[in-house]
């Protein structure tokens, strides 16, 4: 079933992007998905080929090697790749959205010229560092500090659970500007900078093909030219980035749910019990029908929201993004769990990808803001 053609009003160019990305996902990403999960390694092959067809620089201006597209296109890429491997989708989209898009929206001309070309071609790997050991859902409780000195700032602190952190050539690091407790700054820190070290690499339940780790800063000096945006603009940049991240995560969740539904549907057609295919049993049909109808509704919501944001409509973006992220993540967990159930004993083995899908799905309810935080944000806007 081609869900997006039913409810998403894609342009001809967007349909071409979807088809190109789907072919890349099936031919390059899918054959490696189980391998990078098992070996817990960076998807090197997919990274290079994805960069070659322009997926990393999808939102960057063409003069820097990008495609100059928007959030809707990033969601298309996210959904198609996540349908076969969320690890690869998360790794690629972390760079495309959270790293490159920060330079596009807030970087100076010098910062764009220095970093966008290598980030778009994939010759440089970037990461965005917000979360700290004591500052997760409460991101504004971060303790990493930036002290102004002659010529720049000195950073001290630790970041954790950083996607692409273990392999990053450059990190975008949020820190609290000392002496201005309400001000945050976003700083560019290159690998190899004195005082910047990479720490623990986590062994995870899911997203095992997307490396996650800690970053440590000890008297790490960065010059003034490494501050993105104006002094104290970090809070604005942070919250704007969270909204786009949540829409992209919602699209990834839909892709993962769609991939699980496809495996379950194919299995239900072919698996025979009691003299007929299990797809003829009403309980199996109910599972497939419930997931597909919810998936159709969520695809409509996510792409509608992305289009509204791309147009710059005057809407409550946080309310919309939080709603998309919440419902898509919950659907993703439900869809992958039901897919394992449809496959029964086979679903619990790695002979089929649904056990990996189910492990991967759990993080959709955690990363980018937990489902509980999404509910809190939504309720606050209703009650204020």
C-alpha positions in Angstrom: 0.0 0.0 0.0 1.4 3.4 -1.0 0.1 5.4 2.0 1.7 8.8 1.1 0.0 9.0 -2.3 -3.4 8.7 -0.6 -3.0 11.6 1.9 0.2 13.5 1.2 0.0 16.1 -1.6 3.5 15.7 -3.0 4.8 17.7 -5.9 6.4 15.9 -8.8 9.8 16.8 -7.5 9.0 15.4 -4.1 7.7 12.2 -5.6 11.0 11.9 -7.5 12.9 12.4 -4.2 10.8 9.7 -2.6 11.5 7.2 -5.4 15.2 8.0 -5.4 15.5 7.6 -1.6 13.4 4.5 -1.6 15.7 2.9 -4.2 18.7 3.9 -2.1 17.1 2.5 1.0 16.2 -0.9 -0.6 19.4 -1.4 -2.6 22.1 0.1 -0.2 20.7 0.5 3.3 18.5 -2.6 3.7 21.3 -5.2 2.9 23.5 -3.7 5.6 20.9 -3.1 8.3 21.3 -6.3 10.2 25.1 -6.1 9.8 25.5 -2.7 11.4 23.1 -3.6 14.1 25.0 -6.8 15.0 28.4 -5.1 14.8 27.3 -1.9 16.4 29.1 0.2 13.8 28.7 3.4 11.8 27.0 2.8 8.4 30.0 3.8 6.4 28.8 2.5 3.0 25.4 4.0 3.3 26.8 7.3 4.5 29.0 7.7 1.4 26.3 6.7 -1.1 23.6 8.8 0.7 25.9 11.9 0.5 26.6 11.2 -3.1 22.9 11.4 -4.0 22.5 14.6 -2.0 20.7 13.4 1.1 23.0 15.0 3.7 22.7 18.5 2.2 19.0 18.4 1.5 18.3 21.7 3.3 21.6 23.4 2.5 21.7 26.2 -0.2 22.9 25.0 -3.6 25.9 27.4 -3.5 27.3 25.2 -0.7 26.6 21.9 -2.4 23.1 21.4 -1.0 19.7 20.9 -2.6 18.0 24.0 -1.0 14.9 22.0 0.1 12.8 22.1 3.2 11.4 20.1 6.1 8.9 18.2 4.0 11.7 16.8 1.9 13.7 15.9 5.0 10.6 14.0 6.3 10.4 12.1 3.0 14.0 11.0 3.3 13.6 10.1 6.9 10.5 8.0 6.3 11.9 6.1 3.4 15.2 5.2 5.1 13.7 4.4 8.4 11.3 1.9 6.8 14.4 -0.4 6.4 16.9 0.9 9.0 16.3 3.5 11.6 20.0 3.5 12.6 21.0 4.7 9.1 18.1 7.2 9.0 19.0 8.7 12.4 22.7 9.0 11.5 22.0 10.7 8.1 19.2 12.9 9.4 21.1 14.0 12.5 23.6 15.6 10.1 21.1 16.9 7.6 18.8 18.5 10.2 20.4 19.1 13.5 23.9 19.9 12.3 23.7 21.4 8.8 20.4 23.1 9.4 21.9 25.0 12.3 24.5 26.4 10.0 21.9 27.2 7.4 19.6 29.0 9.7 22.0 30.7 12.1 25.6 30.4 10.9 27.6 33.4 9.6 28.8 33.5 6.0 32.2 32.5 7.1 30.9 29.5 9.1 28.7 28.4 6.2 31.6 28.6 3.8 33.9 26.7 6.1 31.6 23.9 7.2 28.6 23.4 4.8 30.6 21.9 1.8 32.3 19.1 3.8 29.2 18.4 5.8 27.1 18.1 2.6 29.5 15.8 0.9 29.9 13.7 4.0 33.7 14.2 4.2 33.0 15.7 7.6 30.7 14.2 10.2 29.0 16.4 12.7 27.0 16.0 15.9 24.8 18.2 18.1 25.4 18.1 21.8 22.6 19.1 24.2 22.0 16.3 26.7 24.1 16.0 29.9 24.2 13.4 32.6 22.0 15.6 34.8 20.1 17.5 32.0 18.0 15.3 29.8 14.3 16.2 29.5 15.2 19.4 31.5 17.6 20.6 28.8 17.9 24.1 30.3 19.4 22.6 33.4 22.7 22.0 31.5 25.8 22.8 33.4 28.4 22.9 30.6 29.8 26.4 30.8 31.3 28.9 28.4 33.5 31.5 30.1 34.4 34.6 28.0 38.1 35.2 27.7 40.3 37.3 25.4 39.6 36.1 21.9 36.9 33.6 22.6 35.4 31.2 25.2 36.6 28.4 27.4 34.2 25.4 27.7 34.0 23.0 30.6 31.4 20.2 31.0 30.2 16.8 29.8 27.6 15.9 27.1 26.1 12.5 26.9 23.9 10.3 24.6 25.2 12.2 21.6 24.3 10.7 18.2 27.4 10.5 15.9 29.5 11.8 18.8 32.0 9.0 18.7 32.8 9.6 15.0 32.3 13.3 14.7 34.8 15.7 13.1 32.9 18.7 14.5 30.5 19.1 17.4 27.9 21.8 17.9 27.9 22.3 21.6 25.3 24.1 23.8 26.8 25.8 26.9 25.6 28.2 29.5 27.5 31.5 29.2 29.1 32.3 32.5 27.9 35.5 34.2 24.6 35.4 32.2 22.7 32.5 33.8 19.8 32.8 31.3 22.0 32.9 28.2 23.0 29.9 26.2 25.5 29.8 23.4 26.0 27.3 20.5 29.7 26.7 19.8 31.5 24.9 17.0 34.2 22.6 18.4 36.5 20.7 16.0 37.8 17.2 16.9 41.4 17.5 18.0 40.9 20.8 19.8 42.8 20.9 23.1 40.5 20.0 26.0 38.0 18.2 23.8 37.8 14.5 24.3 35.4 11.7 23.3 34.3 9.5 26.1 32.2 6.4 26.6 30.6 4.8 23.5 27.3 3.3 24.6 26.1 -0.3 23.8 22.4 0.2 23.2 19.2 -1.9 23.0 18.4 -0.4 19.6 19.8 2.1 17.1 22.9 -0.1 17.3 24.1 1.0 13.9 24.1 4.7 15.0 27.0 5.4 17.4 26.2 7.3 20.6 28.6 8.5 23.1 29.9 11.1 25.6 31.9 14.3 24.9 34.1 15.9 27.5 35.3 19.5 27.6 38.1 20.6 30.0 39.4 24.1 29.6 38.6 23.8 25.9 39.2 27.2 24.2 37.2 28.1 21.1 37.6 31.5 19.3 34.8 34.1 19.0 34.2 32.9 15.4 33.0 29.6 16.7 29.9 31.0 18.3 26.8 30.4 16.1 24.4 33.3 16.1 24.5 36.2 18.4 25.7 36.0 22.0 22.8 34.7 24.1 20.8 33.5 21.1 21.4 29.9 22.0 18.0 29.4 23.7 16.1 30.5 20.6 18.3 28.3 18.4 17.8 25.3 20.8 14.0 25.5 20.8 13.7 26.1 17.1 15.9 23.0 16.5 13.8 20.8 18.9 10.7 21.5 16.9 12.2 20.5 13.5 13.9 17.5 15.2 10.5 16.3 16.5 8.9 16.5 13.1 11.7 14.5 11.5 11.6 11.9 14.4 7.9 11.6 13.7 8.6 10.9 10.0 11.2 8.3 11.0 8.7 6.7 13.4 6.2 6.4 10.5 8.8 4.8 8.3 9.7 2.3 11.0 6.0 1.5 11.6 5.4 1.2 7.8 8.3 -1.2 7.5 7.0 -3.4 10.3 3.5 -3.4 8.9 4.9 -4.5 5.5 6.8 -7.4 7.0 3.7 -8.5 9.0 1.4 -8.2 6.0 3.7 -10.3 3.8 4.1 -12.9 6.5 0.3 -13.1 7.1 -0.2 -13.8 3.4 2.3 -16.6 3.2 2.1 -18.3 6.7 -0.4 -21.1 6.8 -2.0 -22.6 9.9 -5.1 -24.8 10.1 -5.2 -25.2 6.4 -5.2 -21.5 5.4 -3.1 -18.3 5.5 -3.1 -16.6 8.9 -4.2 -13.4 7.1 -7.6 -15.0 6.8 -8.0 -15.0 10.6 -10.0 -12.0 11.9 -7.6 -11.3 14.8 -4.7 -11.0 12.5 -6.8 -8.8 10.1 -7.7 -6.5 13.0 -4.1 -6.0 13.9 -3.1 -5.1 10.4 -6.2 -2.9 9.9 -5.7 -0.9 13.1 -2.0 -0.2 12.4 -2.6 0.8 8.7 -5.5 3.1 9.5 -3.5 4.9 12.2 -0.5 5.1 9.9 -2.6 6.7 7.2 -3.9 9.3 9.6 -0.4 10.1 11.0 1.2 10.4 7.6 -1.4 13.0 6.8 -0.8 14.9 10.0 3.0 14.9 9.8 3.3 16.0 6.2 0.6 18.6 6.7 2.5 20.0 9.6 5.8 20.0 7.7 4.2 21.8 4.8 2.7 24.5 7.1 6.2 25.0 8.7 7.8 25.2 5.3 5.3 27.9 4.2 6.0 29.9 7.4 2.4 29.9 8.5 1.6 31.6 11.8 0.9 28.5 13.9 2.0 27.1 17.3 4.9 25.1 16.0 5.7 23.5 19.4 2.1 22.3 19.8 2.1 20.8 16.3 5.5 19.3 16.5 4.9 17.8 19.9 1.6 16.3 18.8 3.2 14.7 15.7 6.1 13.3 17.7 4.0 11.9 20.5 1.5 10.1 18.3 3.9 8.9 15.7 6.3 7.4 18.4 3.4 5.7 20.2 2.2 4.2 16.8 5.7 3.1 16.0 6.0 1.1 19.3 2.5 -0.4 18.8 3.2 -1.3 15.1 6.5 -3.0 15.8 5.1 -4.9 18.8 2.1 -6.2 16.8 4.4 -7.2 13.9 6.4 -9.4 16.3 3.1 -10.9 17.5 1.9 -11.6 14.0 5.1 -13.5 13.2 5.0 -15.3 16.5 8.1 -17.3 17.3 9.8 -16.2 14.1 9.2 -12.6 15.1 11.3 -13.2 18.2 14.3 -14.3 16.1 16.7 -12.3 13.9 15.5 -14.3 10.9 13.1 -11.5 10.3 13.8 -7.8 10.9 10.8 -7.1 13.2 12.7 -7.9 16.4 15.2 -5.2 15.4 12.3 -2.9 14.5 10.8 -3.4 18.0 14.1 -2.7 19.7 14.6 0.4 17.6 11.1 1.7 18.2 11.5 2.2 21.9 13.9 5.1 21.4 11.3 6.9 19.4 9.4 7.4 22.7 12.5 8.7 24.4 14.8 10.7 22.0 14.0 14.2 21.1 11.8 14.6 24.1 10.0 11.7 25.8 6.3 10.9 25.3 5.7 12.2 28.8 7.4 15.5 28.0 5.4 15.8 24.7 2.1 15.3 26.7 3.2 18.0 29.2 4.0 20.5 26.4 0.7 19.8 24.7 -1.3 20.1 27.9 0.4 23.4 28.9 -0.6 25.0 25.6 -4.2 23.8 26.1 -4.3 25.2 29.7 -2.4 28.4 29.5 
